[in-house]
């Protein structure tokens, strides 16, 4: 699964450049000076930073996906332990032994609190994964937006130097392309940011449940 996600990121980053509608071959501005190309190079540096961030976002999403899978398995185990403790409590209640009944009751309480904590952790891990998935999608859009900015800077340079990359060249089309992709990135980033508050709330809920479990364990000793 990790390798598959890695390939998805590789292809998605590669597709960011090829899917732009308006592009200019680098050879078109090869005759300009290094100083004149400085805005283009600055935009390329931004593109590189965006790609680095997208890779990091992918790694974070992969880690969260694995954590969510482990949390799901832990929750299943916790439910089994709770069911087993419930059976033990029922048997102890029918035995007539006061000490056994109290011990079984305490063990069930620990198992029940543990299951609640595992459930809360699972819910938090799933939401965290979804949040980081959205963040990764935003990061990929940021890469595409950065690539469009590179093309816009090349187009502006062509316009300034009276270079025509094509017969129908119009720098306004490059500006519109850049604006649209920047807006798409902003929208996706906002969606991801809005999810973060829920993730934080679920983490606090899990921590509270986990503390209750530890308290139950201490009481059972």
Secondary structure, DSSP 8 states (H G I E B T S, - for coil): -HHHHHHHHHHHHHHHHHT-SS---GGGGTTS-TTTTHHHHHHHHHHHHHHHHHHHHHHHHHHHHHHHHHHHHHHHHHHHHHHHHHHHHHHHHTT--HHHHHHHHHHHHHHHHHHHHHHHHHHHHHHHHHHHHHHHHHHHHHHHHHHHHHHHHHHHHHHHTT--SSTT--HHHHHHHHHHHHHHHHHHHHHHHHHHHHHHHHHHHHHHHHHHHHHHHHHH-
